[in-house]
């Protein structure tokens, strides 16, 4: 303040005080207000409404949240009015439950101390559409000391959560049904496998006894041997189907890229299936005249399985004296690939419309008594469908009960350009004459059979009974002594994979070039991959088809 004397300012009087604490308090207040605003905003994002209830007075008022505005209700009023307003925005059945739980008397009765609460989920109209909401009313302590009974209600939309929950419940129900169906199918499969396995085994045992009783009757012995071969084929097919299905379900099947002759494959399938067709006097015709490129590269084992499964079913589920007509054609081709189509039409029993929905499912047959009449375990088409999908192909069918079925398969495969570039091919049987073969096999019967088949074609066979013996024999001979090595895989002392690695690691001149062919009962693609990784040129699966063995040997030796 300025002090004046005789109208003139002579001095100034002032005071000073410390406002540091006040300033800090103001800043903290601003921070709290800012924090409250942010919390209020977050709560506004979570809850679309927060309502305070004075249970003593029987009134309510909305707590205003940042960015939120409830347009359905007045901001304050009586609890009875709150119930009345709610009636207009929830379905009738939900409102009755809401009224019973959130009326004033019930809230006064339940909400008496800290921790007491009422909860409910119901549907609420929002923008003309009912959506799920969650309501929770909690006891609100009165810190003013007036002992007023009060509560706070929070409401939030849970429509997305509820939808996800219902979708998950539906998925669980579907998974449960699927698992139950699969378990029933597998239980039926396991309970009936005994019949399917014992049938060929009993046949083989019975035929052996018949053969013993007619040991000097050559015709009878030959008849028994033919039947034993058919029964063993049935058993091999059964085991292969079960193992293949297991591999396919676990993602263990891997396709190969091998050269094959489509005409030879179809001829093999026709010869195999025709045995069954002749028994039922069924006319089987396979025509591939519309194919231009017969020499292809693909996964022949699996392509043959697809064709054979479909054609075999056409014969199996046919009428006596019926017919099966198969046409294989080339739909389109470019320089490297071709799209093959196989159409198989039969005059069989057909399928009902209901069963057609499940035809590609595992372990299913339209009539369970069919396994007695037609044999089989209901895996053929399931395997076929999975294989076709693995090859990026298509499979479809048309069927009418009592009339027949037409299956159509389309597969993309590569053209074997290397074959078409060769001007000459040697006869495999000529290649076999005088061929020096190192045969590695630890099973006496397998050794005897394989050696016999090789020597019958003019080859000279040297025996080795385990991998170590084979590696020692090879190392002890001059380079070029052997033209090819046939190597079993699972052997004691040293297995075939280790033996192949030893041979390839040798310093002998032909260590890298001598053909080594794996012969093994392990026939899956990962087994083939292991053989090739060990340095073998090819992998053939047991039981051996000796014509294929001879062709494989000839192809590698000529190369």
Secondary structure, DSSP 4 states (H G I P E B T S, - for coil): -EEEETTEEEEE-------HHHHHHHHHHHHHHHHHHHHHHHHHHH-SEEEEEETTTTEEEEPP-TT----SS-SEEEHHHHHHHHHTTS-HHHHHHHHHHHSHHHHHHH--STT-EEEEEEEEEETTEEEEEEEEEEEE--TTSS---EEEEEEEE-HHHHHHHHHHHHHHHHHHHHHHHHHHHHHHHHHHHHHHHHHHHHHHHHHHHHHHHTTT-HHHHHHHHHHHHHHHHHHHHHHHHHHHHHHHHTT------EEEEHHHHHHHHHHHHHHHHHHTT-EEEEEEEE-S--EEEE-HHHHHHHHHHHHHHHHHTS-TT-EEEEEEEEEEE-SSEEEEEEEEEE-S----HHHHTTTTSTT--SSTTHHHHH---S-HHHHHHHHHHHTT-EEEEEEETTTEEEEEEEEEEEE-HHHHH-S----HHHHHTT-EEEEE-S-HHHHHHHHHHHHHTT-EEEEESSHHHHHHHHHHS-TTS-SEEEEESS-SSS-HHHHHHHHHTS-STTTTTSEEEEEES--SHHHHHHHHHTT-SEEEESSP-HHHHHHHHHHHHH-
